[in-house]
Amino acid sequence: MRTETGTLQLCVGTMRSNKTAELLRRVEMRRQYAMQDVILFKPCADTKAAPGVVESRNPNGTSKMDAIEFPSDDPWSVLPIITEHEQTIGKRVDCIAIDEGQFVHHLFMFTKRLLERGYDVMISGLELDFRGAPFGDMLNLSWLVHHFGGSRTEQVAYCSCGQVALYPQRLINGKPAPYNSPVVLAGDGYEPRCAEHFVLPGAPH
């Protein structure tokens, strides 16, 4: 059994920044070249792709991969899945990958547990929600990178004006969503926006 802790690789950025594409690329590289056993998970709140599938909007490279889906509010439910898989393959899993980490409740403590158990972890997700506020535990994960080691990669997207996009602009019927709409909303009506063109009707400021 490994006694050393694992490391954490974060892929963060706004919508359309190829976060998922980069995560899938890293999963494939570990599997194909490092001959590592990597399990890919996705929270059930992710409706971007079909159930049990992680899919990137970028058609280049590895754009789709099978994944194990778990309840967004209970990441701990994947621990028995990892144990069962290890019993099947007769060795420890090398890496745990999670897409759309912003949807996962208790993500900080869950990731910390995996790292302490010696698993390398890779997570992609949004750091800010459509209001421009911290989304789930994604921002907090940078502390784990600092403590356990690893990397934080900022994926870049661009606003239609050509500036670097910082925010995920939610659109409902083609118009900016109001501040009081739910943080988690099914659908894919988003576009990357820079600070100048980000609009949030009804924001309390």
Secondary structure, 3 states (H helix, E strand, C coil): CCCCCCCEEEEECCCCCCHHHHHHHHHHHHHHCCCCCEEEEEECCCCCCCCCEEECCCCCCCCEEECEEECCCCHHHHHHHHHHHHHHHCCCCCEEEECCHHHCCCHHHHHHHHHHCCCEEEEEECCECCCCCECCCCCCHHHHHHHHCEEEEECCCECCCCCECCEEEEEECCEECCCCCCCCCCCCCEEEECCCCCCCCCCCC
